[in-house]
Amino acid sequence: MVTAVLVSRTGQPVDDAAMEAFCRASLPDYRRPKRFFWIDELPRNSYGKVLKRELRSTLRRRQRARVNERRRAAPRRELRPLGGVGAHQ
């Protein structure tokens, strides 16, 4: 899955719909990002190269946080006894 990591030059992120429209107009389907992540700045080493491992770990942490938020927000289903189902029937 293609993921775009974006840094805004103005400090304010552009909405994802605008980025999707831009990518749709300029990229083929297989190269189009499915997810967009906005960060303040790219992690770099002393030579200015992007630290890809650190960037990946940041993205994983953010994804886990999003999944956990969704799980917490989802309504919990109550477990009901199945009544009459079991090995001793």
N, C-alpha and C positions, 0 to 999 in steps of 0.2 A: 504494500500500500504506500502510495506516495504521500508524504507529509511535507508541508511548507512551513519553514521557520522564518518568521518575518520580524524585521526591526524597522520601526517607523523613523524616518528622518526628522519628522516634525515633533516626535514624542507622543503623538496621538495616533492610535491604530485606526486603520481604515476598516470598515465593516467587512465581514467575510463575504457577503453577497457581492460586493463590488470586486473583491479579489477573485471570486469564482467567475464572474462575468469576464474579467480581464483574461484569466487563464483559459476560459472557454474560447475566447476569440483568438488567442495566440498560441495555444498548445494543442497537440493531438490528444485524443481521449486517454490513451495509455500513460501519458505523462502528466495529466492533470491531477493536482493534489486533491485528496479526499478530505484532508484535515488541514487546518491552519492554526499555527501557534504563534502568538505575538510575545516577544520577549524584549526586555529593555536594551540589552546589548549581547552580541555574540561573545562567548568565552574565547579568549585568545591567549597565546603564549607570548613570550618576550619578543619573538620575531614577527608577531602580528598574524600568525597562522591560526585558523579556527581550531579549537580543541573539540574534535568531533565526539570523542568518548564522553567528555563532560556535558556536551550538548545533548547526547542521547540519554544520559542518566537524568538530566533535567526534564526532558520530555517524558520519560517513564514515570518520574515522580508526579508530574502534572496529570498524566493519564490516570494513574492510580488514585489521585485525589479526586478527579472527576467521577471515576467509577464509584468510589466510596460515597461521594455526595449523592449520586443517583440512587445508590442502595439505601442510604438513610432517608431520602425523600420518598422512596416508593412505599406505598401503603403495605403494611404487613398483613399477611393472610393468617387467619386463625386456623389452628389445626383442630380438626374435628375427629372424634373417634369414628372408625369405619363401621363399627357395629355388625357383628356377625361374620367378620372376615378374620380368619386365623387358622392355625394348625390344629386346634382342638374342636373343630366343627364336625 
